[in-house]
Amino acid sequence: MAQVLDGNRIRDEIKTECRSRIEKVVSRGRAPGLAVVLVGHNPASEIYVRNKVKTSLELGIAGETLTPPESITTAELLAIIEGLNQRPDIDGILVQMPLPPDIDARRIVEAISPAKDVDGLHPLNAGNLVTGRPGPRPCTPAGIVELLKRYRIPIAGKRAVVVGRSDLVGKPMALLLLHENATVTICHSKTPDLPAVCREADILIAAIGRPAMITSAYIQPGATVIDVGINRLDKRADVERIFPLDRFGSAQKLAAFDYKGSLVVGDAHPFEVAECAGAYTPVPGGVGPLTIAMLMSNTIDSAERRLGVC
Ligand code: NAP
């Protein structure tokens, strides 16, 4: 049986470490401060932001949420960011994506002070990542490296295949694995014979956004499979295709769907990854919890730098 890589356990470890780091920051006069900007009413974004703010408050980070309306202009949002850049009590600024289509998201990301860019998406921090200089790293890929290291899964010298090339996950993931001395291949929607490329991977990262796409045909037996995908299914037929009734474990998933009206699945096929991989992250309970933990860690990093805590 494949080993299940428990993201909740690693998240709790990181949170415990965060608590003692926060105590040191507080001893310098104030708690770390995180400002989250949520524009409009995107239901998924509202859940993500609620969880981020809840975790920050639970740890003792001074959280603040700004919720400008959907109608805000790029200039008005830039003014909000500039105000947060100037505030001494704010160490981290996170603008929840996606922004409404009329907002120039690139200008917003570029306006965040690189020192407070806890998502690690500012071009200066992307450059720091490429060149191996210190700086905040994007939370999801940084969390995945933490998970691999804490489970003592070797990275150096291994073949890693990353499916997905977004600025948020795929590209920074590939760079972080490269810095850990993996031999890295990045795949995307134009990659020919994707299953064959994926089967070369000792570590396969799926950051695609396609429910259960990574079947056993993509997995080298014994490989480590990291499933980044968060795909919400809202049709029962789609759930039944992935969780056929004759499979042990399907009934529970279908009951959960019937209760909630939707079900979240990853990019890896839940049964086939469990049968074929050596180790894998489940969805939910794998990569998701790490993203928030690393956001907290990046915020504390920023507070430590700004307050001179060694
Ligand atoms: P994205 O910006 O939509 O990027 C998806 C990538 O997958 C693109 O590079 C795309 O290729 C590639 N792709 C799409 N269909 C493909 C196919 N059939 N074959 C090969 N490659 C394909 O998404 P993202 O922001 O990176 O997120 C990816 C997934 O991770 C989503 O499900 C998202 O919800 C989830 N996510 C989870 C967390 C977490 O905390 N767990 C955090 C962030 C994102 P092209 O570039 O060629 O279009």
Residues whose N, C-alpha, C, O or C-beta is under 5 A from the ligand:
A	BS01	NAP	T140 V163 G164 R165 S166 L168 V169 G170 H188 S189 K190 A207 I208 G209 V228 G229 I230 N231 V287 G288 T291
